[in-house]
Amino acid sequence: MVNARSTSRDSRGYHHGDLRETLMQTALASIEAHGTEQLSLRALARAAGVSATAPYRHFPSKRCLLAALITRGFQRLEQSVRRASDDAGPDPGERLLAAGVGYVEFALANPTLYHLMFSTVIEDFSEYADLQAASEAAYAVVLGIIEDVLARPGAPDLPVSEAGGVCWAAVHGVSSLLLFGQDRVQGRGDRSPLTSITLIERDPAAVLRRLLEGLID
């Protein structure tokens, strides 16, 4: 006999179109608390108040759910970087610096999602067309700005891809220090390299400017 109460809950979540979003938000909270290993679609179904099979209408597997979360992360990263660079005015160097700040701001505002994006849970983005497109689109924003930077008179003679690697190392390094290093600062003393994290926190834009000065100045 079909459980009418369960069926009603499933239909409400599914037909309202919010079950997919609920699953993604609940999954992110679960990952923050317990990591990806303990994540399961059945547990998410229980948390959402739907049957164990309901999540599979949206995500055929846990891996597909993780891919969807990472896709969303790159989409939001692109938005943050694009918005920051667009607000910086026409100078390519300032736009590149602003894009870097937008990257760091995204990482700090979305630490669990950011960590997931650069973890190894999905090693080959080409397995998921939407994920690959989102990651390439985010990177393309920065590469476009770098092309403008390198087109200026007196700019370094670097391939765009190499300059892109330098920029990514800078922004990812600053983001990682701010996200994962702060809890190690306490008790290290003023001579510890980790105390520099507090300096980075005060003005990440100034740190990025120093790291990228060969490109943006």
KEDRENMI-225743 format. One line per 8 residues: their letters; for each residue x, y, z of N, C-alpha, C, O. Coordinates in pm, whole numbers. Atoms other than C-alpha are relative to their C-alpha. Layout:
BEGIN
A) X:Y:Z:X:Y:Z:X:Y:Z:X:Y:Z ~ ...
This chain:
BEGIN
MVNARSTS) 85:-120:0:0:0:0:88:125:0:185:133:75 ~ -79:-122:10:133:343:-94:-26:89:119:-141:111:158 ~ 11:-94:-111:200:578:193:-39:136:-54:42:202:-120 ~ 50:-125:58:-13:882:108:78:119:48:100:214:-27 ~ -75:-114:-54:182:1110:336:133:15:-70:174:126:-105 ~ -129:-4:68:514:1014:177:-17:47:-143:63:127:-193 ~ 23:-40:139:368:1050:-173:-27:149:-10:21:215:-102 ~ 31:-142:1:234:1393:-88:126:84:15:144:184:-54
RDSRGYHH) -123:-76:-20:570:1510:38:88:-5:-123:146:96:-162 ~ -81:11:121:748:1376:-270:-54:91:-109:22:163:-174 ~ 60:-80:107:502:1543:-505:20:148:26:49:224:-66 ~ -14:-142:-31:520:1872:-321:142:47:-31:160:152:-93 ~ -137:-41:24:899:1883:-332:36:-3:-147:108:84:-197 ~ -38:16:140:923:1762:-690:-72:100:-89:-8:167:-171 ~ 76:-84:91:643:1959:-856:22:149:26:5:230:-65 ~ -29:-141:-27:731:2284:-682:134:42:-61:166:161:-66
GDLRETLM) -125:-32:65:1067:2260:-853:111:39:94:214:92:50 ~ -102:-43:-95:1263:2318:-534:79:-115:59:171:-92:138 ~ -71:113:-60:1381:1967:-451:146:0:-42:234:-27:40 ~ -140:-2:46:1694:1998:-665:82:100:81:193:71:125 ~ -71:-103:-76:1790:2321:-490:17:-41:146:123:-20:206 ~ -8:46:-138:1710:2175:-149:110:-104:17:186:-99:113 ~ -103:104:-6:1930:1875:-219:140:60:-10:231:17:61 ~ -132:-60:16:2219:2094:-332:42:77:125:157:68:169
QTALASIE) -33:-76:-121:2200:2321:-28:27:-94:117:120:-71:195 ~ -19:96:-108:2166:2027:210:132:-76:-18:202:-104:79 ~ -126:70:28:2455:1849:40:120:86:38:216:36:96 ~ -112:-89:-32:2680:2152:79:18:11:151:131:13:201 ~ -8:-5:-146:2595:2175:449:58:-130:56:136:-128:151 ~ -52:129:-44:2666:1804:490:150:-11:-27:225:-62:56 ~ -142:4:33:3001:1837:313:80:88:97:189:50:140 ~ -68:-89:-95:3094:2129:538:17:-67:136:120:-50:201
AHGTEQLS) -4:63:-132:3015:1923:847:77:-132:2:147:-162:99 ~ -51:138:-5:3130:1575:746:91:-38:-117:145:-148:-117 ~ -80:35:116:3318:1590:415:-82:-75:-104:-199:-105:-83 ~ 71:64:111:3227:1422:88:-19:-150:21:-111:-209:-36 ~ 7:145:-15:3286:1065:204:-133:-46:59:-187:-149:19 ~ 124:41:-67:2976:1054:425:-125:50:-72:-236:21:-28 ~ 116:-51:75:2752:1227:171:-71:-116:-69:-7:-200:-132 ~ 77:102:70:2471:1005:43:-134:57:-41:-190:142:28
LRALARAA) 130:-47:49:2157:1063:-159:-113:-44:93:-211:27:109 ~ 104:48:-92:1954:854:86:-9:91:123:-118:125:168 ~ 1:-89:-116:2059:1073:378:-58:136:-37:-130:197:42 ~ 56:-127:45:1977:1384:177:-151:-10:-17:-224:85:13 ~ 144:20:15:1635:1239:97:-70:6:135:-176:68:149 ~ 59:-5:-134:1566:1186:466:-4:144:52:-104:186:110 ~ -6:-138:-48:1675:1541:545:-104:88:-71:-158:181:-12 ~ 96:-79:77:1448:1677:270:-144:-46:22:-237:21:-22
GVSATAPY) 134:50:-25:1153:1467:384:-66:-62:-121:-188:-54:-136 ~ 54:65:119:1114:1278:57:44:-146:0:125:-187:83 ~ -35:141:7:1140:914:-43:146:-16:-43:207:77:-95 ~ -140:27:31:1479:753:-95:29:9:-149:143:31:-189 ~ -21:-3:145:1426:748:-472:-16:140:-60:26:163:-173 ~ 29:-133:56:1320:1113:-514:124:75:-49:118:136:-156 ~ -117:-74:48:1674:1260:-539:51:-46:-136:113:31:-210 ~ -52:54:126:1750:1033:-835:-70:60:-121:-22:44:-234
RHFPSKRC) 64:-72:111:1505:1232:-1046:86:116:-46:78:160:-161 ~ -84:-115:29:1758:1514:-1031:147:-37:-14:220:22:-95 ~ -141:38:0:2090:1340:-968:9:-153:-5:-21:-220:94 ~ -7:146:12:2147:986:-1098:97:-65:99:86:-184:128 ~ -98:55:-93:2436:945:-854:55:112:88:37:230:59 ~ -68:-97:-87:2626:1114:-574:103:79:-80:119:199:-59 ~ -102:-66:82:2898:1193:-826:-62:110:-86:-2:216:-104 ~ 69:-101:80:2649:1379:-1045:-39:121:85:-34:235:39
LLAALITR) 32:-109:-92:2541:1583:-744:124:84:29:117:207:29 ~ -124:-73:-25:2901:1675:-667:39:82:-123:85:196:-110 ~ -32:-73:123:2954:1773:-1031:-88:123:-14:-42:228:-58 ~ 91:-115:8:2648:1998:-1014:41:110:97:33:228:64 ~ -46:-99:-97:2779:2168:-701:125:73:-51:135:195:-39 ~ -123:-62:51:3119:2228:-859:-31:90:-119:28:197:-134 ~ 42:-84:113:2952:2359:-1175:-53:133:50:-17:239:-1 ~ 54:-123:-58:2759:2609:-966:113:87:55:109:210:43
GFQRLEQS) -111:-76:-54:3081:2709:-795:73:79:-107:103:197:-87 ~ -71:-71:107:3254:2795:-1121:-88:108:-63:-37:212:-106 ~ 90:-104:52:2947:2983:-1243:2:123:90:5:236:42 ~ -3:-112:-94:2950:3196:-929:136:67:3:146:189:20 ~ -134:-58:8:3324:3242:-951:11:91:-122:64:202:-113 ~ -2:-84:121:3286:3371:-1306:-74:132:25:-26:238:-14 ~ 78:-120:-28:3018:3615:-1191:77:97:89:77:218:66 ~ -74:-85:-93:3235:3743:-906:118:68:-69:141:188:-50
VRRASDDA) -117:-54:69:3544:3789:-1123:-43:102:-107:18:208:-120 ~ 46:-90:106:3351:3947:-1410:-54:131:58:-23:239:8 ~ 58:-120:-62:3160:4187:-1185:110:91:54:106:213:36 ~ -108:-79:-58:3476:4298:-1005:83:69:-108:117:187:-94 ~ -82:-59:106:3673:4355:-1326:-77:105:-77:-20:206:-118 ~ 81:-99:71:3386:4538:-1495:-11:131:77:-19:239:18 ~ 12:-120:-84:3364:4778:-1201:131:77:14:134:186:70 ~ -132:-59:-23:3736:4857:-1216:39:105:-103:143:169:-90
GPDPGERL) -34:-99:102:3727:5078:-1524:73:-61:-118:83:-184:-127 ~ -55:50:127:3906:5050:-1859:144:-50:6:186:-125:-82 ~ -141:37:-2:4269:5004:-1750:16:-151:20:-33:-205:119 ~ -12:146:-10:4365:4638:-1812:68:-47:128:30:-148:186 ~ -69:39:-122:4605:4625:-1518:-90:6:122:-89:-84:205 ~ 91:-13:-113:4346:4751:-1274:-113:-102:-8:-161:-151:94 ~ 104:102:17:4087:4516:-1420:51:-137:42:-22:-215:102 ~ -58:128:-41:4322:4222:-1368:12:-8:151:-19:-112:211
LAAGVGYV) -9:-3:-145:4387:4324:-1010:-138:-19:63:-154:-96:157 ~ 136:11:-53:4014:4364:-947:-55:-141:-17:-125:-193:70 ~ 43:138:21:3948:4022:-1099:60:-91:106:-7:-181:156 ~ -64:79:-105:4198:3876:-854:-67:19:134:-87:-78:208 ~ 72:-27:-125:4024:4045:-563:-136:-68:-2:-180:-123:99 ~ 129:67:12:3692:3913:-692:12:-150:22:-77:-212:80 ~ -27:143:-21:3841:3563:-695:14:-29:149:-49:-121:201 ~ -23:21:-143:3960:3593:-335:-130:20:79:-159:-57:170
EFALANPT) 126:-25:-70:3628:3739:-222:-97:-117:-17:-166:-154:78 ~ 86:117:20:3442:3448:-379:45:-115:90:-38:-179:154 ~ -52:110:-81:3669:3198:-204:-35:18:147:-76:-77:214 ~ 26:-26:-141:3624:3363:135:-149:-9:32:-186:-47:143 ~ 144:5:-22:3246:3385:94:-57:-140:-16:-167:-169:33 ~ 50:135:29:3213:3021:-19:109:-104:28:148:-176:-64 ~ -117:86:-26:3486:2821:158:-23:-148:-31:64:-213:-87 ~ 26:142:25:3321:2478:139:-10:-27:-149:47:-124:-199
LYHLMFST) 15:16:144:3225:2519:-224:134:17:-70:166:-58:-162 ~ -131:-25:61:3568:2659:-313:92:-120:19:159:-163:-75 ~ -84:117:-25:3746:2367:-149:-45:-117:-87:38:-191:-140 ~ 53:109:83:3518:2124:-334:41:17:-146:75:-80:-213 ~ -33:-28:139:3589:2292:-668:142:-44:-35:168:-88:-147 ~ -140:30:28:3962:2231:-636:47:-127:71:167:-149:88 ~ -32:130:-56:3945:1892:-468:12:-101:-115:7:-64:-232 ~ -16:104:102:3990:1562:-649:-125:-88:-14:-117:-196:-71
VIEDFSEY) 120:83:9:3631:1437:-620:-44:-19:-144:-99:-124:-180 ~ 22:13:145:3588:1507:-992:131:40:-67:161:159:-79 ~ -132:-30:55:3927:1481:-1157:-6:39:-147:75:118:-194 ~ 11:-26:144:3814:1491:-1521:-129:75:-27:-237:15:-35 ~ 119:-82:21:3577:1780:-1582:-70:-33:-132:-189:-7:-147 ~ 60:28:130:3519:1662:-1939:-107:-109:8:-183:-129:-87 ~ 107:99:-19:3297:1385:-1799:-136:68:9:-239:5:-16 ~ 125:-74:-18:3036:1655:-1738:8:129:-82:85:219:-50
ADLQAASE) -10:-111:94:2975:1901:-2020:-25:135:67:46:232:40 ~ 32:-127:-67:2818:2169:-1800:114:45:90:146:164:98 ~ -112:-33:-89:3105:2152:-1553:119:50:-79:181:151:-42 ~ -113:-45:80:3371:2179:-1819:-25:139:-58:65:223:-58 ~ 33:-131:58:3191:2471:-1983:9:110:106:58:219:78 ~ -2:-101:-107:3155:2654:-1650:142:33:42:176:149:63 ~ -139:-25:-42:3520:2610:-1554:75:77:-108:154:167:-78 ~ -68:-69:109:3640:2721:-1897:-48:145:-12:30:234:-43
AAYAVVLG) 54:-136:8:3409:3024:-1892:60:89:108:91:206:83 ~ -59:-78:-109:3545:3137:-1556:144:37:-33:187:151:-11 ~ -140:-25:35:3903:3104:-1675:10:96:-118:103:176:-125 ~ -3:-85:119:3821:3275:-2005:-13:148:34:44:232:-35 ~ 12:-140:-41:3722:3595:-1824:137:57:32:172:167:-12 ~ -133:-46:-40:4069:3623:-1675:95:2:-119:173:96:-135 ~ -89:4:116:4247:3519:-1993:-26:117:-94:68:171:-153 ~ 31:-115:84:4064:3791:-2184:64:127:52:114:208:-26
IIEDVLAR) -63:-118:-60:4188:4053:-1941:151:-7:-17:216:94:-46 ~ -145:17:14:4541:3911:-1953:44:32:-143:149:92:-163 ~ -33:-34:139:4539:3939:-2332:11:151:-17:100:199:-86 ~ -4:-147:8:4462:4310:-2296:123:55:73:186:150:27 ~ -118:-44:-75:4736:4348:-2035:127:-20:-82:212:69:-89 ~ -121:32:75:4997:4180:-2254:8:76:-132:114:81:-194 ~ -1:-78:124:4895:4392:-2554:51:142:21:73:214:-76 ~ -47:-136:-27:5010:4711:-2381:148:14:-33:223:-83:-21
PGAPDLPV) -143:-23:24:5344:4865:-2479:81:-25:127:44:19:235 ~ -87:28:-114:5622:4742:-2254:-44:-115:87:19:-142:190 ~ 47:114:-80:5425:4444:-2126:99:-116:-12:171:-125:-111 ~ -89:116:6:5617:4124:-2045:-29:-86:-123:-144:-98:-167 ~ 15:87:117:5677:3893:-2339:-30:-142:49:59:-227:56 ~ 42:128:-54:5479:3600:-2204:-117:-55:-80:-201:22:-127 ~ 123:58:55:5231:3356:-2355:-116:26:96:-96:32:217 ~ 117:-26:-84:4880:3423:-2230:-19:-112:102:-52:-86:218
SEAGGVCW) 21:113:-90:4861:3074:-2080:98:4:117:62:-31:230 ~ -100:-7:-108:5183:3126:-1882:-34:112:97:-24:94:219 ~ 41:-110:-87:5069:3462:-1750:-124:-39:80:-138:-1:197 ~ 117:48:-72:4739:3299:-1661:36:-90:116:-26:-84:222 ~ -46:87:-108:4922:3038:-1457:58:79:116:36:45:232 ~ -56:-86:-105:5109:3310:-1269:-112:65:80:-108:69:203 ~ 112:-66:-68:4785:3492:-1191:-77:-98:88:-113:-67:201 ~ 74:98:-79:4610:3176:-1078:78:-41:125:20:-57:232
AAVHGVSS) -82:35:-116:4902:3084:-851:-11:108:107:-16:77:226 ~ 8:-110:-96:4879:3428:-690:-134:1:72:-138:5:195 ~ 131:-13:-64:4505:3439:-629:-37:-126:77:-99:-119:184 ~ 31:124:-72:4475:3073:-533:86:-10:126:39:-58:230 ~ -86:1:-118:4770:3107:-297:-52:90:110:-57:50:226 ~ 55:-93:-100:4625:3411:-123:-129:-56:59:-148:-51:181 ~ 127:55:-49:4283:3248:-100:23:-117:95:-40:-125:200 ~ -26:118:-82:4423:2925:41:61:39:135:26:-19:238
LLLFGQDR) -58:-46:-126:4631:3107:302:-108:56:92:-111:27:212 ~ 104:-62:-82:4331:3305:419:-101:-103:49:-152:-91:161 ~ 102:98:-38:4098:3005:424:52:-106:96:-17:-143:191 ~ -44:119:-71:4315:2731:566:118:24:94:161:-68:164 ~ -116:-24:-84:4602:2900:746:-27:72:129:54:68:221 ~ 25:-85:-115:4435:3126:999:-2:-77:131:45:-28:233 ~ 10:75:-124:4368:2851:1252:134:-52:49:143:-108:158 ~ -133:46:-41:4740:2770:1262:88:114:52:201:91:96
VQGRGDRS) -81:-115:-38:4857:3120:1346:20:7:150:128:42:197 ~ -4:-18:-144:4777:3113:1717:117:-76:62:136:-195:37 ~ -108:64:-74:5080:3044:1934:128:-19:-78:223:-77:-25 ~ -121:20:80:5335:3052:1652:105:107:25:223:86:-3 ~ -97:-108:-22:5495:3382:1751:13:90:-120:-27:53:-231 ~ -8:-100:106:5573:3689:1547:94:-38:-113:84:17:-222 ~ -98:35:103:5856:3522:1355:-49:-112:-92:20:-148:-187 ~ 54:105:84:5636:3250:1207:-49:58:-133:-113:163:-134
PLTSITLI) 53:-48:128:5564:3288:833:-152:7:-1:-210:86:-75 ~ 146:2:0:5202:3211:914:-60:128:56:-177:157:32 ~ 54:-125:-51:5166:3542:1097:-24:100:-112:-95:199:-93 ~ 24:-89:113:5176:3706:755:-144:-6:-47:-190:82:-120 ~ 140:12:38:4819:3585:711:-80:120:49:-169:169:-20 ~ 72:-115:-52:4699:3867:932:25:124:-85:-64:208:-100 ~ -30:-113:89:4874:4114:702:-78:-12:-130:-126:88:-184 ~ 75:22:124:4709:3958:397:-147:33:22:-212:91:-65
ERDPAAVL) 141:-27:-30:4369:3982:566:-30:149:-3:-138:191:-45 ~ 24:-144:-8:4410:4355:617:-18:62:-138:-100:152:-155 ~ 8:-62:132:4458:4431:249:42:-100:-108:154:-92:-160 ~ -37:99:103:4449:4137:5:29:63:-135:109:9:-212 ~ -25:-66:129:4440:4379:-289:145:47:-9:207:36:-114 ~ -139:-46:0:4777:4525:-188:96:-117:-19:197:-105:-87 ~ -85:119:16:4925:4176:-162:-3:-49:-144:101:-81:-201 ~ 10:43:139:4793:4080:-503:72:97:-94:134:56:-191
RRLLEGLI) -70:-98:83:4926:4404:-650:150:-26:1:216:-17:-102 ~ -143:28:-9:5272:4318:-523:36:-129:-76:138:-135:-144 ~ -27:127:67:5251:3961:-653:-9:12:-152:63:-57:-225 ~ 25:-10:144:5129:4071:-995:58:127:-62:24:163:-174 ~ -45:-131:46:5320:4397:-1029:70:-5:-136:67:94:-210 ~ -64:10:131:5516:4271:-1329:-98:-1:-115:-62:29:-229 ~ 103:2:104:5190:4234:-1518:-86:125:0:-115:181:-106 ~ 102:-105:-4:4962:4509:-1396:58:140:-6:-15:234:-41
D) -58:-135:-1:5206:4803:-1368:62:36:-135:115:146:-152
